[in-house]
Amino acid sequence: MKTKLASGFILVAAIGFAGAALAHEMDLDQDGLYSYAEMLTEYSDLTQEDYDALDTNTDGAVDAEELAAAIDSGALPAME
């Protein structure tokens, strides 16, 4: 049981790391924020209205926390 549990944690961590790596690649200017144009590189069907809804703190950009929340809630699919 402990082996299965540990394996599950490793798998989840690996998937999280892969998603973080892809998100880092999406951040073309490496400012830690995802502009609408940057998000279109991964989510080509994203509309400006959808993007604005992801920006929950209304600062004009999607940050890593907002991106993770959107993926976790199913508002955006996980990055491949």
C-alpha positions as CSV (number, residue, x, y, z in Angstrom):
1,M,0.0,0.0,0.0
2,K,2.8,2.4,0.9
3,T,4.5,1.7,-2.4
4,K,1.3,2.4,-4.4
5,L,0.8,5.6,-2.4
6,A,4.4,6.8,-3.0
7,S,4.1,5.9,-6.7
8,G,0.9,8.0,-6.9
9,F,2.6,11.0,-5.3
10,I,5.5,10.7,-7.7
11,L,3.2,10.6,-10.7
12,V,1.2,13.6,-9.5
13,A,4.5,15.5,-8.9
14,A,5.8,14.6,-12.3
15,I,2.6,15.7,-14.0
16,G,2.7,18.9,-12.0
17,F,6.3,19.5,-13.0
18,A,5.5,18.9,-16.6
19,G,2.6,21.4,-16.5
20,A,4.8,23.9,-14.8
21,A,7.5,23.5,-17.4
22,L,5.0,24.0,-20.2
23,A,3.6,27.1,-18.5
24,H,7.1,28.4,-18.2
25,E,7.6,28.0,-21.9
26,M,4.3,29.8,-22.5
27,D,5.6,32.8,-20.6
28,L,7.5,34.1,-23.6
29,D,8.8,37.3,-22.0
30,Q,9.6,35.4,-18.7
31,D,7.9,38.0,-16.6
32,G,5.9,35.5,-14.5
33,L,2.6,36.5,-16.1
34,Y,0.6,35.2,-19.0
35,S,-0.6,37.8,-21.5
36,Y,-3.6,37.0,-23.7
37,A,-1.2,36.6,-26.7
38,E,1.0,34.2,-24.7
39,M,-2.0,32.1,-23.6
40,L,-3.1,31.8,-27.2
41,T,0.1,29.9,-28.0
42,E,-1.3,27.0,-25.8
43,Y,-5.0,27.7,-25.8
44,S,-5.8,28.8,-29.4
45,D,-9.6,28.9,-28.8
46,L,-9.3,31.2,-25.8
47,T,-11.4,34.4,-26.3
48,Q,-10.6,37.7,-24.7
49,E,-13.7,37.3,-22.6
50,D,-12.4,33.9,-21.3
51,Y,-9.0,35.4,-20.6
52,D,-10.6,38.2,-18.6
53,A,-12.5,35.7,-16.5
54,L,-9.3,33.9,-15.7
55,D,-7.7,37.1,-14.4
56,T,-9.5,36.9,-11.1
57,N,-7.5,39.7,-9.4
58,T,-8.3,42.0,-12.5
59,D,-4.7,43.2,-12.8
60,G,-4.7,42.7,-16.6
61,A,-2.7,39.5,-16.7
62,V,-3.0,35.9,-15.6
63,D,-0.5,34.8,-13.1
64,A,0.7,31.2,-12.2
65,E,-1.9,30.9,-9.4
66,E,-4.8,32.0,-11.6
67,L,-3.6,29.6,-14.4
68,A,-3.3,26.7,-11.9
69,A,-6.8,27.5,-10.5
70,A,-8.3,27.6,-14.0
71,I,-6.8,24.2,-14.8
72,D,-7.8,22.7,-11.5
73,S,-11.3,23.9,-11.9
74,G,-11.6,22.6,-15.4
75,A,-12.0,26.0,-16.9
76,L,-8.9,25.2,-19.0
77,P,-7.6,21.8,-20.0
78,A,-4.2,20.7,-18.6
79,M,-1.3,21.6,-20.9
80,E,0.2,18.8,-22.9
